[in-house]
Amino acid sequence: MIDISVKGVVKAFEIDKKILKGISFEVNSGERVGLLGKNGAGKTTLFRIIAGELEADEGEVVLGSGKRAGLISQIPVYPEYFTTDDVLKSAHSRVFEIKRRLDEMNELMGAGKPVEAAQYDRLLAEFDSLGGYDCDFERIKVANGLDIPETMRNQLFISLSGGEKTRVNLARLILEKTDILLLDEPTNHLDMRATEWLEDYLAHFKGTVLTISHDRYFLDKVINRVVEVLDGKAAFYSGNYSFYVAEKEARYLEQLKKYEREKKEEKRLEEAAARLYQWGTGNEMLMKKSFAVRTRAERAVTVDRPVKERQMKNRFSERHFSGDELIVVDGLKKSYGDRVLFSDVELYAAGGERIALIGDNGTGKSTFINILLGITPPDEGSAKLGPAVKTAYLPQIINFENPNRSVLDTCIYEADWTPQTARNRLGAFKFSGDDVYKQVSALSGGELSRLRLCILMKDDINFLILDEPTNHLDIDSREWMEKALEDYEEALLFVSHDRYFISRFATRIWELEGGRITDYPCGFEEYRQIKADSVKKEQVQKSQKRRELRRDEPLPLEKRIAALEKKIDAAQERLKIIEARIEEYSADYIKLGELFEQRAAVDGELFELYKQWDDITS
């Protein structure tokens, strides 16, 4: 069954400048499709058209019959008094409305007043099918998974940051059980734990997923097909992101070989035509043959020469590291009010190390960096850089002295370059033509990162600090930065949730969790294995303790298990009786209301009993 059908969609925001040029593709029910393409290719525009937020100039988008599409960037307007929890509860508005009407009807029946039996039956069935008994549990589970704690749930929604609102909106879409999820950069505002929760959720999601993402790890885990938006049309790849990269390169090389073969044949035919023309002076037959061969030469090339996106070319300047000492952290503590971010931190790092500082959002990673740079004072202890260290810092939020200046003037003033040097440097960072006259205030997040990096690279440095360096970069820009970092051989400290980036560069992990920074002197994959082994070890130890308890005190434990099993049997018997009475009183809607409540209570009791039994016996 087809869930999304895009047929010949055309969209232009300027006259004679089409961003989508008749793009067509289909997404089948249950597919996970990545919509890829460079920034500005029209991916988000296409999403908005699919979601019904924009109209296409030509063509059409058809969703499967009865299917609803949810787009993360479409954040509805809520009353100012709505808390975050109110927004999340809006996903279950139909459930709450049914419950209100059922309560009213139960009151009427309790007072001996008549109600419409068929309507009551329909509402009860709908309440059950919508998961009415479990909606509170589901709301808390999804909120916790996406890092929306109780404190945030009690806040006014309008007081949240843009990233927090996006996270809440994603949770709302999940709770609504939307048939088609349109995910536009879903991991941008998620930490690593929340991203992995989302990946697990999508692995079990029964609906259809269409996603735009620059998170290559996420794409490899989630998608099974790629639609690339290329020059306003669609190209197709049957696999995840890694398959797409390899297949795209293979197609490029194949087209290049075909083009070169055809150009070679064109040249051979043109030379043959020229010779025939020379020989055929006064010979009508040879002249005709010359024209025929020339016509074949004109038709010899059937494919265009494939092109690759122009790459940024630059690299970090390096300063030779003349000392071993890079970072010395001694007894470091930092709090905000009653909340301790971290305490008793002891760390040491030498020159040339590549350290990833990881942890959940809000644990204090940026604060640690600011202390290290002398921007924020610690409460206790110290964090110092070695005497030979020369630092360059790319912050998470990028600001410039005067955002009203042009890109070109910013480089001239902040980097003290000549206009020609500034143009040359900017060209290497894909700022060309009229781009250099754009005001800094008009730049996108990715463009701001590129401009700041362009200025940073002017200095000789031996310690580079990056706070979420890939957050606003498209895949091409991320790959460029990674190439530059591979050529850079000095020390590196970075905060990131980009697992691909961490895996590629970290030789050491500093994990900020529970107010402590734990040092793992290894790469990311080994760190993940250590963490997995630690969890497994804890489970084994817990299981061993239970077995020891079973050996040391067999009778009490056996009695507890037997008592629980007896309670489970009794609850199951009560459930059977209630089910039988529901059939018996199928025409008595007053009695049915009571019986349904009894069934829900026994179901809840059984759930708790099974949980206790599993805890004891596992």
C-alpha positions in Angstrom: 0.0 0.0 0.0 1.3 3.5 -0.9 1.3 6.0 2.0 2.9 8.9 0.2 2.6 9.6 -3.6 4.5 12.6 -4.9 3.7 13.3 -8.6 5.4 15.9 -10.7 5.7 18.5 -7.9 7.0 21.9 -9.0 7.7 24.7 -6.6 9.3 28.1 -7.1 9.8 31.0 -4.7 11.2 33.3 -7.4 10.1 33.7 -11.0 11.9 31.4 -13.3 13.8 29.8 -10.3 12.3 26.5 -9.5 13.5 24.7 -6.4 11.5 21.6 -7.2 11.3 20.7 -10.9 8.6 18.0 -11.2 9.9 15.7 -8.5 8.1 12.3 -8.3 8.4 9.3 -5.9 6.4 7.0 -3.8 6.8 5.7 -0.2 5.1 2.5 0.8 3.4 1.8 4.1 5.9 0.9 6.8 9.0 2.1 4.9 11.8 4.2 6.5 13.0 6.7 3.9 15.8 9.2 4.2 15.3 12.4 2.1 18.8 13.6 1.4 20.3 16.4 -0.6 22.5 19.4 -0.1 21.3 22.5 1.9 18.9 24.5 -0.3 17.9 21.5 -2.5 14.3 21.8 -1.4 13.9 19.0 1.2 12.2 21.1 3.8 10.0 22.7 1.2 8.9 19.3 0.0 8.2 18.2 3.6 5.9 21.2 4.1 4.1 20.4 0.8 3.6 16.8 1.9 2.3 18.0 5.3 -0.2 20.4 3.6 1.6 23.5 5.0 2.6 24.7 1.5 0.9 24.3 -1.9 2.8 23.0 -4.9 2.8 25.2 -8.0 2.2 22.1 -10.1 1.8 18.4 -9.4 0.2 16.7 -6.4 0.9 14.9 -3.2 -1.6 12.2 -2.2 -1.5 10.4 1.2 -2.9 7.0 1.8 -6.6 6.8 2.5 -7.3 7.8 6.2 -3.5 8.3 6.9 -2.4 11.3 8.9 1.1 12.9 8.5 2.8 14.7 11.3 5.6 17.2 10.8 8.0 18.2 13.7 8.5 21.8 12.5 4.7 22.4 12.6 4.3 23.5 16.2 0.7 24.5 16.9 -0.1 27.7 18.7 -1.3 26.9 22.3 -2.9 29.2 24.9 -0.3 31.1 26.9 -1.3 29.3 30.1 -0.6 25.8 28.7 2.2 23.9 30.4 4.4 21.4 28.6 2.3 18.6 30.1 -0.9 20.3 28.7 0.7 20.2 25.2 1.6 16.5 25.7 -1.9 15.8 26.9 -3.3 17.4 23.8 -2.1 14.3 21.9 -4.8 12.4 23.9 -7.5 15.1 23.6 -9.9 12.6 22.0 -9.3 10.1 24.9 -10.1 12.8 27.5 -13.2 13.9 25.6 -14.5 10.3 25.5 -13.7 9.8 29.2 -15.6 13.0 30.0 -18.7 11.8 28.1 -18.5 8.3 29.6 -18.4 9.8 33.1 -21.4 11.9 32.3 -23.3 8.9 31.0 -22.3 6.8 34.0 -23.6 9.5 36.3 -26.9 9.5 34.4 -27.1 5.7 34.6 -26.3 5.8 38.3 -29.2 8.2 38.8 -31.5 5.8 37.0 -31.8 8.0 33.9 -31.7 6.5 30.4 -28.7 6.9 28.0 -28.3 5.8 24.4 -27.0 2.3 24.7 -25.4 2.1 21.2 -23.6 5.4 21.7 -22.2 4.3 25.1 -21.0 1.1 23.6 -19.2 2.9 20.7 -17.5 5.3 23.1 -16.3 2.6 25.4 -14.9 0.6 22.5 -13.2 3.7 21.1 -11.7 4.6 24.5 -10.3 1.1 24.8 -8.9 1.1 21.2 -7.2 4.5 21.7 -5.4 3.1 24.8 -7.3 5.2 27.2 -6.3 3.1 30.2 -2.6 3.5 29.4 -2.3 7.1 28.1 -0.8 8.5 31.4 1.8 5.8 31.4 2.6 6.3 27.7 3.0 10.1 28.1 5.5 9.7 30.9 7.4 7.0 29.1 7.8 9.0 25.9 8.6 12.3 27.8 11.4 10.5 29.8 12.7 8.9 26.6 13.1 12.3 24.9 14.6 14.0 27.9 11.5 16.0 29.0 11.8 15.7 32.8 9.0 16.5 35.2 10.4 20.0 35.9 10.0 20.8 32.2 6.6 19.3 32.0 5.4 21.7 34.7 6.9 24.7 32.9 4.8 27.0 30.7 5.2 25.9 27.1 5.9 29.4 25.8 8.9 29.7 28.2 10.7 26.8 26.5 13.6 27.3 24.1 13.1 26.6 20.4 14.9 23.3 20.8 12.9 22.3 23.8 9.6 23.1 22.0 10.8 20.9 19.0 11.5 18.1 21.4 8.1 18.4 23.0 6.4 18.5 19.6 8.2 15.3 18.6 6.9 13.7 21.8 3.4 14.9 21.0 3.5 13.5 17.5 4.6 10.1 18.9 1.9 10.1 21.4 -0.7 10.9 18.8 0.4 7.7 17.0 0.6 9.6 13.7 0.5 7.2 10.7 3.3 9.0 8.8 6.1 10.7 10.7 7.9 13.5 8.8 11.1 14.1 10.8 13.0 17.2 9.8 16.4 17.0 11.6 14.8 15.1 14.6 18.1 14.6 16.5 19.3 18.2 16.4 18.0 18.9 19.9 18.5 15.5 21.4 21.4 14.2 23.4 22.9 10.8 22.7 20.6 8.9 25.1 17.5 10.5 23.7 18.6 9.9 20.1 19.1 6.2 20.9 15.7 6.1 22.5 14.2 7.6 19.3 16.0 5.0 17.2 14.6 2.2 19.3 11.1 3.7 19.1 11.3 4.0 15.3 12.6 0.4 15.0 9.3 -0.7 16.6 7.1 2.0 15.0 4.5 0.4 12.7 3.9 3.5 10.6 5.8 5.2 7.8 8.9 7.4 8.4 10.3 10.0 6.0 13.2 11.9 7.5 15.7 14.6 6.7 18.8 14.3 8.8 22.5 15.1 8.8 23.1 12.5 11.6 24.8 9.7 9.6 24.7 7.2 12.5 20.9 7.9 12.9 20.4 7.4 9.2 22.3 4.1 9.2 20.2 2.8 12.1 16.8 4.0 10.9 16.4 4.2 7.1 16.2 1.4 4.5 15.9 3.6 1.4 17.1 7.0 0.2 15.4 9.5 -2.0 18.0 12.2 -3.0 16.7 15.6 -4.1 19.1 16.5 -6.9 18.6 19.5 -9.1 14.9 19.5 -8.3 14.3 15.8 -9.2 14.6 12.5 -7.3 17.3 9.9 -7.4 16.8 6.5 -5.6 19.0 4.2 -3.5 17.8 1.0 -1.9 19.7 0.9 1.3 20.8 2.9 4.4 23.2 5.9 4.4 26.4 3.9 4.1 24.9 2.1 1.1 23.9 5.4 -0.4 27.4 6.9 -0.1 29.1 3.8 -1.7 26.5 3.5 -4.4 26.5 7.2 -5.2 30.3 7.1 -5.7 30.0 3.9 -7.9 27.3 5.6 -10.0 29.5 8.7 -10.4 32.5 6.6 -11.5 30.3 4.6 -13.9 28.9 7.7 -15.5 32.3 9.3 -15.7 33.7 6.2 -17.5 30.7 6.2 -19.9 31.1 9.9 -20.5 34.9 9.5 -21.2 34.2 6.5 -23.5 31.6 8.5 -25.4 33.9 11.6 -25.6 36.7 9.4 -26.9 34.3 8.0 -29.6 33.1 11.5 -30.4 36.7 12.6 -31.0 37.4 9.5 -33.1 34.4 10.1 -35.3 35.2 13.9 -35.7 38.7 13.0 -36.8 37.3 10.4 -39.2 34.8 13.0 -40.6 37.6 15.5 -41.0 39.8 13.0 -42.9 36.8 12.0 -45.2 36.1 15.7 -45.8 39.7 16.3 -46.9 39.8 13.2 -49.1 36.3 13.9 -50.5 37.0 17.2 -52.3 35.3 16.7 -55.6 34.0 13.2 -54.5 30.3 13.5 -53.7 30.2 10.0 -52.0 33.0 10.7 -49.6 31.6 14.1 -48.8 28.2 12.5 -47.9 30.0 9.9 -45.8 31.9 12.7 -44.0 28.6 14.5 -43.1 27.1 11.2 -42.0 30.1 10.5 -39.7 29.9 14.0 -38.3 26.3 13.5 -37.5 27.1 10.3 -35.6 29.8 12.3 -33.7 27.3 14.9 -32.7 25.1 12.1 -31.2 27.9 10.1 -29.7 27.8 11.7 -26.2 24.5 10.6 -24.6 25.3 11.4 -20.9 26.5 14.6 -19.2 29.8 14.8 -17.5 29.0 14.0 -13.8 29.8 16.8 -11.4 30.6 16.7 -7.7 29.7 19.5 -5.3 32.6 21.9 -5.0 34.5 21.0 -1.8 35.8 23.5 0.7 39.6 23.5 0.7 41.4 24.6 3.8 43.1 23.3 6.9 43.9 24.3 10.4 47.2 26.0 10.9 49.3 24.2 13.5 51.7 25.4 16.1 54.3 22.9 17.3 53.5 21.7 20.8 56.6 22.3 23.0 55.3 20.9 26.3 53.6 17.7 27.5 51.0 19.4 29.7 47.7 20.2 28.0 45.0 20.2 30.8 45.3 19.9 34.5 42.0 19.8 36.5 42.3 19.6 40.3 39.3 19.3 42.7 36.9 21.1 40.3 33.4 21.9 41.5 30.6 24.0 39.9 27.0 24.5 41.1 24.1 26.6 40.1 21.9 27.3 43.1 21.3 24.0 44.9 22.2 22.0 41.8 25.7 20.6 41.6 26.8 20.2 38.0 30.1 18.4 38.9 32.4 18.1 41.9 35.8 16.6 42.9 36.9 16.4 39.2 40.5 15.3 38.7 41.8 15.1 35.1 45.0 15.3 33.2 45.7 15.4 29.5 48.8 15.7 27.4 49.5 17.3 24.1 48.1 15.6 20.9 45.2 13.9 22.6 41.7 13.9 21.1 39.1 14.0 23.8 35.3 13.7 23.5 33.4 15.3 26.4 30.0 13.5 26.4 26.9 13.5 28.6 23.2 14.2 28.5 21.9 17.7 27.8 22.1 20.0 30.8 24.8 18.1 32.7 27.3 20.9 32.4 29.6 20.1 29.5 29.6 23.7 28.1 30.1 25.0 31.6 33.2 22.8 32.0 34.6 24.2 28.7 33.9 27.8 29.8 35.8 27.2 33.1 38.7 25.7 31.2 38.8 28.8 29.0 38.6 31.2 32.0 35.1 32.5 30.9 33.3 31.0 34.0 34.9 30.8 37.5 34.7 27.5 39.4 33.2 27.2 42.9 36.1 25.1 44.1 39.4 23.7 42.6 41.0 24.7 39.3 41.2 23.9 35.6 44.3 25.1 33.9 45.9 24.9 30.4 49.6 24.2 29.9 51.9 27.2 29.4 52.6 26.3 25.8 49.0 25.9 24.8 47.5 28.2 22.1 43.7 27.7 21.9 41.1 28.2 19.2 37.4 27.8 20.3 34.3 27.2 18.3 31.3 27.7 20.6 27.9 26.1 20.3 26.2 29.5 19.9 28.2 31.6 17.4 28.3 35.4 17.7 30.2 38.1 15.9 31.2 41.6 17.0 28.9 43.4 14.5 26.2 41.2 12.9 25.2 44.1 10.6 28.6 43.8 8.8 28.9 41.8 5.6 30.7 38.5 5.5 33.6 40.2 3.7 33.9 43.1 6.1 33.7 40.7 9.1 36.8 38.9 7.9 38.6 42.2 7.2 37.9 43.6 10.6 38.0 40.5 12.9 40.9 38.7 11.1 42.7 41.8 10.0 43.0 40.5 6.4 43.3 42.5 3.2 40.1 42.4 1.0 41.8 40.1 -1.5 43.0 37.7 1.3 39.5 37.7 2.8 38.0 36.9 -0.6 40.5 34.1 -1.2 39.9 32.6 2.3 36.1 32.9 2.0 36.1 31.2 -1.4 37.8 28.2 0.2 34.8 28.1 2.6 32.2 28.2 -0.2 31.4 31.9 0.2 31.7 33.2 -3.4 30.2 35.8 -5.6 27.5 37.9 -3.9 27.6 35.6 -0.9 30.4 37.7 0.6 28.2 40.8 0.7 25.5 39.0 2.8 24.9 40.5 6.3 26.1 38.2 9.0 22.7 38.5 10.7 21.2 36.9 7.6 23.4 33.7 7.6 22.1 30.3 8.5 23.5 28.3 11.4 25.7 26.3 9.1 27.0 29.4 7.3 27.8 31.0 10.7 29.9 27.9 11.6 31.7 28.1 8.3 32.5 31.8 8.7 33.8 31.4 12.3 35.9 28.4 11.2 37.3 30.5 8.3 38.5 33.1 10.8 39.7 30.6 13.4 42.0 28.9 10.8 44.1 32.0 10.4 45.9 31.3 13.6 48.7 28.9 14.5 47.1 26.7 17.2 47.9 23.6 19.1 44.6 23.1 21.0 41.3 23.2 19.3 38.1 23.2 21.4 34.7 22.5 19.6 31.3 22.7 21.3 28.8 20.7 19.2 30.7 21.5 16.0 28.5 19.6 13.6 25.1 20.7 14.9 24.2 23.2 12.1 26.3 21.6 9.3 25.0 19.6 6.4 26.6 16.3 5.6 29.0 17.8 3.0 30.2 20.4 5.5 30.6 17.8 8.2 32.7 15.7 5.9 34.8 18.7 5.0 35.3 19.5 8.7 36.3 15.9 9.4 38.8 16.0 6.6 40.3 19.2 8.0 40.5 17.6 11.5 42.2 14.5 10.1 44.9 16.7 8.7 45.2 18.6 12.0 47.6 16.7 14.3 47.5 18.7 17.5 45.3 18.4 20.6 41.5 18.4 20.4 38.6 18.6 22.9 35.1 18.5 21.7 31.6 18.2 23.0 29.3 16.3 20.6 26.3 14.0 20.4 27.2 13.1 16.8 28.3 9.4 17.3 29.8 9.2 13.8 32.0 12.2 14.6 32.9 10.9 18.0 33.8 7.4 16.7 36.0 8.9 14.0 38.1 11.3 16.2 38.0 10.4 19.9 41.0 8.6 21.3 39.7 9.3 24.8 36.3 9.8 26.4 35.4 12.0 29.3 31.9 11.1 30.4 30.0 13.7 32.5 27.3 11.8 34.4 25.8 12.1 37.9 28.1 15.1 38.8 31.3 13.2 38.0 33.6 13.2 35.0 34.8 9.6 34.4 37.9 9.2 32.2 37.9 6.4 29.6 41.4 6.2 27.9 40.0 4.6 24.7 38.0 5.3 21.6 34.2 5.5 21.3 33.5 2.0 20.2 35.6 0.5 23.1 33.9 2.9 25.5 30.5 1.7 24.4 31.6 -1.9 24.9 32.9 -1.1 28.4 29.5 0.5 29.2 27.6 -2.5 27.8 29.8 -4.9 29.7 29.3 -2.9 32.9 25.5 -3.1 32.5 25.7 -6.8 31.8 27.9 -7.3 34.9 25.4 -5.5 37.1 22.7 -7.7 35.8 24.8 -10.8 36.4 25.6 -9.7 40.0 21.9 -8.9 40.6 21.0 -12.4 39.4 23.7 -14.0 41.5 22.5 -12.2 44.6 19.0 -13.6 43.9 20.3 -17.1 43.4 22.4 -16.8 46.7 19.2 -15.6 48.5 17.4 -18.6 47.0 20.1 -21.0 48.3 20.5 -19.4 51.7 16.8 -18.8 52.4 15.0 -21.3 50.2 11.8 -21.6 52.2 11.0 -17.9 52.5 11.7 -17.2 48.8 9.8 -20.3 47.7 6.9 -19.2 49.9 7.0 -15.7 48.4 6.9 -17.2 44.9 4.1 -19.6 45.8 2.1 -16.8 47.3 2.5 -14.6 44.3 1.5 -17.4 42.0 -1.6 -18.0 44.1 -2.5 -14.3 43.9 -2.0 -14.4 40.1 -4.2 -17.5 39.8 -6.9 -15.8 41.9 -6.8 -12.6 39.9 -7.0 -14.6 36.6 -10.1 -16.4 38.0 -11.7 -13.1 39.0 -11.0 -11.8 35.5 -12.8 -14.8 34.0 -15.8 -14.2 36.2 -15.9 -10.5 35.2 -15.6 -11.4 31.5 -18.5 -13.9 31.9 -20.6 -11.3 33.7 -19.9 -8.7 30.9 -21.5 -11.1 28.5 -24.4 -11.8 30.9 -25.2 -8.1 31.4 -24.5 -7.0 27.8 -27.9 -5.2 27.7 -27.5 -3.5 31.1 -25.3 -0.5 30.5 -25.3 0.6 34.1 -23.9 -2.7 35.2 -21.5 -2.8 32.2 -19.9 0.4 33.3 -19.2 -1.0 36.7 -17.9 -4.3 35.2 -15.5 -2.5 32.8 -14.1 -0.5 35.7 -13.6 -3.8 37.7 -11.9 -5.4 34.7 -9.5 -2.5 34.3 -8.6 -2.7 38.1 -7.9 -6.4 37.9 -5.8 -5.9 34.7 -3.7 -3.4 36.6 -3.4 -5.7 39.6 -2.2 -8.6 37.3 0.4 -6.3 35.7 1.9 -5.5 39.1 1.8 -9.2 40.2 3.6 -10.4 37.1 6.2 -7.6 37.5 6.9 -8.8 41.1 7.0 -12.4 40.0 9.5 -11.6 37.3 11.7 -9.6 39.7 11.9 -12.5 42.1 12.4 -15.4 39.7 14.8 -13.8 37.1 
